[in-house]
Amino acid sequence: MAQAAPTTGGMTRGGRTPDIFSARTHTRARIAISVVTGLIYGDWVAANRRAGGPITGWNLLTGFVSAIVFAVVLWAVMTYAPRLPRELHAAVWAAFAGIAFGFLYSSSGDAILRSIGMALTVAFVTLILMFYRFYTHEDAAGHRIR
C-alpha cells in the first residue's frame, strides 16, 4: 500500500511557522512585557523590604524605583542583546538575572555574602542555559534561526 510522502506547506514555510504579527506589535509586546514584569519585580522588592510590617512611603518608593529600573533594563536587554554574539548575549542575560536576583535576595535582609553567593549561582546557571539555547538556535555562521 502506498502512502504520500510528507511535504512542507500549508501553515508552514520551510519548516517554520509564519510570523503573523508586525514589527510594531512585537515592539509593543516587548514594552508591555517589560512594564508588567517590572511591576511584579517592584512589588516583590517592596514586600521583601517590608518583611510583613506596615506599608510605608519609603517602602512604596523603593518598589516603584525598583520597578522602573528593572523594566528599563529588561527592555534594553530584550532590545539590544540579540544583536550581540551568542557568548556576549548569554553573558548579558546572566548578568541581568544575577544582579536582579541578588538585589531581590538582599532586600529580604539576609547577609550580604549569602546574597552575593546566591546571585553568582543564579548568574552561572543562567549563563549555561542561555549559551546552550543560543548555541542550539544558531547556524554555524552565528546567524539566528528564526
MOURFEN-V177528 format. One record per helix or strand. SS is the DSSP state (H for helix, E for strand). FROM is the first residue (numbers start at 1). TO is the last residue. If there is no record, write none. Layout:
{{SS | FROM | TO} {SS | FROM | TO}}
This chain:
{{E | 12 | 13} {E | 16 | 17} {H | 23 | 50} {H | 57 | 83} {H | 86 | 106} {H | 112 | 136} {E | 138 | 138} {E | 144 | 144}}
